[in-house]
């Protein structure tokens, strides 16, 4: 397949700032590209959803899911994060690897199957707000009150391939995400006089307890639950005993624990009040008897457990995560994607879908 159109689309995507919550312009660009390809689609908020021409609600549906938003560029960039460069073999820039490569290669694979008669449906799902787990992206699309569950022109998919940079290996499980806000409260006083009750010290005691804590249940696939305290804030002046200290805990659950269970276990260790930002971002795993798993095995695709989260954590059906690029480049300076990675991804997606349904579908 000639991928010039898709490489050019990715370069244009890179040139548009599209941080989470600011995807309108890049969504318009992608919509224009779909029009050029003859693909009909719906724009749902800043998400783009399309189905194959022979879409039939009585058939099972495979969704190709990737996200169109990015994080903010970090200060380490040595080149313009919105300039993809002129190297014909490399697409530089913010979002090229995470997750533009998956977006454009999934569009190419979707186009390949768009007008074919198949025993299944193919649905293209390009989402907003993935990087911040925002309320108007996948959280809404796949929710019980979202457009997939309500019927209409779409259905809740039977299977999902989540496009993320995995070197086109298949992540058959991924950790969840639980973010806790801790708040220690004390009594303010003048630092020179002593007295009061130092909320910072309370928080440090709790942080020490959290750091030392080991969760009892170990996942056969993922190992231990990962926990890190990543932020702390206290004090208004050098001479004032702080009466409040806040801190943030980043937790990556395995399938052995629910988020509420982790919250309860950690709260029992702490005097600080712990509050969860979201309790629904669960750990995910592909079913052992899944057609997705069997297809990966048939094609000899290596499988692994992903340490990073994705839209998968809000998807209720069977899924796996697979896309071009390398997760090590994500959220780092001077992000890039190789043209060969994009081209290889298109071929592998097409092979995967054809093998999944036992059809040649040339």
Buried (B, 14 or more C-beta within 10 A) or exposed (E): EEBEBBBBBBBBBBBBBBBBBBBBBBBBBBBEBBEEBEBEBBBBBBBBBBBBEBBBEEBBBBBBBBBBBBBEBEEEBEBBBBEBBEEEEBBBBBBBBBBBBBBBBBBBBBBBBBEEEBEBBBBBBBBBBBBEBBEBBBBBBBBEEBBBBEEEBBBBBBBBBBBBBBBBBBBBBBBBBBBBBBBBBBEBBEBEEEEBBBBBBBBBBBBEBBEEEEBEEEBEBBEBBBBEBEEBEBBEEEEEBBBBBBBBBBBBBBBBBBBEBBBEBBBEEBEBBBEBEBBBBBBBBBEEEBBBBEBBEEBEBEBBBBEBBBBBBBBBBBBBBBBBBBBEBBBEBBBBBBBEBBBBBBBBBBBBBBBBBEBEBE
